[in-house]
């Protein structure tokens, strides 16, 4: 069994190790300080153009980014799947149940 002073010394040593390990992992990941916090932020002068891009000359098409086609395709397919799912979902309202029950009773009478 450890005495009180020995236990506190052991816990402080383990705490110091944990703090040192956290500091070293932050340094490895780039979050532990350094000179980048004191650098001046880069500032781009306003150009007066939307998104900083000048208008294209007539007849010149915009170059698409590599992510645009898969992004738009995925968006369209997702929209189609959700639309189909909502269109064919089962009707679970109380009114629909009552309508079905009324139709069943009328069929039994005939």
HELIX and SHEET records of a PDB file:
HELIX    1   1 UNK A    4  UNK A   29  1                                  26    
HELIX    2   2 UNK A   35  UNK A   37  5                                   3    
HELIX    3   3 UNK A   50  UNK A   52  5                                   3    
HELIX    4   4 UNK A   68  UNK A   87  1                                  20    
HELIX    5   5 UNK A   94  UNK A  109  1                                  16    
END                                                                             
